[in-house]
Amino acid sequence: MAQIRDYRKLAHDIICEVGGKENIVNATRCATRLRLVLKEEPEQAKEKVAAMAGVITVGCNRNPCGRGI
């Protein structure tokens, strides 16, 4: 994993790749994870986010409330 120092840029890039803030239904975080529930999952979003410096892995958690990335 590449070291990341600019967390604002990383957050901005992730938001852009998942379809913008309009596509985010819910966002939660803890010390090590960011959890997003999306209205729609953009094509290739998981791969693009996973390739970003500072991202260790991207999982997908489908639930009745929406889609997670």
N, C-alpha and C positions, 0 to 999 in steps of 0.2 A: 504494500500500500504506500502510495506517495504521501509525503507529509503535506498537510494543508495548513496555511496560516490565515487565509482570508475567508473566514466562515460566512461573512455577509455575501461574498461573491458565490460561494458554494450554494448557499440557500437560494440565492437569486437564480442560479443556473438550474437547480433542481425544480424550482417552481416553474420556470420556463419550459423545461422538458416534460413536465406532467400536464401541461395544457394551461398554465397560468393560474392565478389565484381564484379565478371564476370557476375552475374545475375542481377545486379542493373543497370538499364538504366538511371535513374535520381534520385537524392536525393535533397530534400530541407528541410529547417527547419525554425522554428520560436522559440520564447522563450519557448513554451510549446509543440510543436509537431515536429515529424520527419516524413517526407513523402517520401516514396520510391516507385518508379515505377520499377517493376520487369519484366524481360523477361518471366519467368515462376514462378508460385507460388508453391513452394515445399509443398508436403503433410504434414499436421500438423504444418506448419510454424506459422500460426496465433495463434494456441493454445500454442505452445512452447514459442513464444515471449510474449504472454499475461501472461504467468506464471512467467516471469522473474521479480526479485525484481527491482522496479523502474519504471515498465511499468504499466500505469493506465488502458489503454484499447487499443485494436487493431481494427481498422476499415478497411473496404475494399471499395475502390472507383474504380469501373471499368470505363474506358474511352477509346476512340478510340486509344489513344497513347500507351496503355499498361495496366498493372495491378498494382494497388496500394495496399500497406499493411500498 
